[in-house]
Amino acid sequence: MEQEVVSEKKSPHKEANRVTRLLDTALPEPVRFPVNVEMVAKDLTPSFNQDPITAVNGGSMGSSIDGMLVKHDAKDEWAIFYNTDVVHPGRTNFTLAHELGHYMVHRQALNKTKFECGEEDMLDENQQGIDIEAEANAFAANLLMPNHDFRAQADGQKFSIDLMQHCANRYGVSLTAAVLKWLDFTKKRAIGLLSEEGFMHWSKSSNSAFRSGRYFATKKNCVEIPELSLAAEEQYSAEARNGVRHGPDIWFPGEEVIEHSIYSEEYRKTLTILVLDDAGGYSDPGDFSEEDELLTDSYTNFINNGQNPY
């Protein structure tokens, strides 16, 4: 494989797809997922570049840092460090992929020798006006949950928490990350949201839901959960998990909604997915422009609102 000789602006989606094609070719189905990010970093980057990743190490970093990508002081080598204080494997897996995204997309374009990533860092843009954290998240989501495989898992399937849990288990990510990927992918009018004590922390609408005016402006307003909703009850039950159809005016004026909710005792928050009536189906990945996907990147919205995956 030819070595890189020029620095150019790279697409996180194309870089993730480049790795995905290699993994699809090299690995049989039983061991294809979840992606072993450490193996990808240490075994594949030497074939891509003259300054490979040679180490992936964990250590205690407190509560403000999730991970780092650091260049060696004296060698053309890089290392990924991740925070072992994070106890949830799905979040750690995404952090590793996020740092690999910085390596693949940003290290040459920005001429930086260190990327340090925590919640505060993800709120800021760099001096060139590029939201590098959104791009690293887009790389991670597409590497861990490739569009073609996600579609194979979800196409033709009725939405359910069990389907999302299957995807989360397959890809080694959190349930929330799987839901956010589904919202980016589905043609259904659907909305995901996280709430606590009667108020929304964040919400994310699918493209079709947003275009039909079904969204919650959680970044600008304090949005209250409807009193008669399952989310307001903060329950963990089979009924709430499987979905309950509400009549008009519970969530939206004049429109029925199927609500799926799951309450986390550990975090005392409720993850809710609202599915509205429509024709349904799944979009082809080619239906999305890379620019639009970055602007509406779900996992970035999730992190930027101070939430951790569970």
C-alpha positions, 0 to 999 in steps of 0.5 A: 500500500502506498504511503501518504505524501501530502496533507489534505482535508479528509472525509471522516466517512471516507476514511471510516469506509476505507478501514471498513472495506479492509475489515470486510475483506479480511475478517469472516462474519463470526469475528467481524463485529464488534470492531477491535479498534486496538487491533485496527490502530496497531495492525493497520495504521503501519500499512497506511502511514509512515507515522503509525499508532504503536500503542493503545494504553489505559489509565486513570484520567479523572472525570474530564478526559475520555481519551487522548491521541499523542505523538511520540516526542522523538519518533514518528509514532502515535499512541492512544490513551483511554480513561479506565475510570470509565466503566462502560465498555460501549463508551470506551469502545467509542472513545478508542474509535474517536481517537483513531478518527483524529489520527486518520482525519486530523493529525496531518491537516491540523499539524497537531501532536496531541488531541485531548478529548473530554466533554468540554473539548467537544464543545469547542471548534478549533482555530480553523473553524472545523468541528473536529470532534463532530468529525471524529465522532462521525468516523467512530460511528461509521467504523463501529456501525457501518451503514451496510451492516446496520441496514442488514440488521434493521431493514424490514424490521419493526422498531423495538428496544430489543432490535436496538439492543441487538445492534448495541450488542453486535457493535459493542456500543451503548443502547443510546448510540445504537438508537442515535445511529438508527435515527440517522438511518431510518426513513421513519418519522421518529424522535429519540430523547433523554429525560430526567425528572420531567424535563428533556436533556436532549432530543434528536429527530430523524430527517423525515420527522424534522422535515415534518416539523416534529422536533423539540428545541432542547438546545434553546428551551427547557422542554417538559415531558408530557404529563401523560407520557410513559417517560413521565412515569420513569418506568422500566416495564415490558409495556413501556419497552415494547411501545404504547400507542398514545392518542392525539395531543399527548405528544403532538397536537392531532397526531398519534404516537407510539412511545418506547421508553426505558428507565435507567435506575443507575443514571435515573434517566429515561431514554424514549423513542417516539415513532410517528405514523408514516410509510416507513422504510430505510434510506440508502446511505447514498441518500445522505450528503456527508455535509448533512450527516456532519451537521446532524451528527447524533452522537455529537449532539448527545455528547455536547449535551453533557450525557454519557452513553449507557 
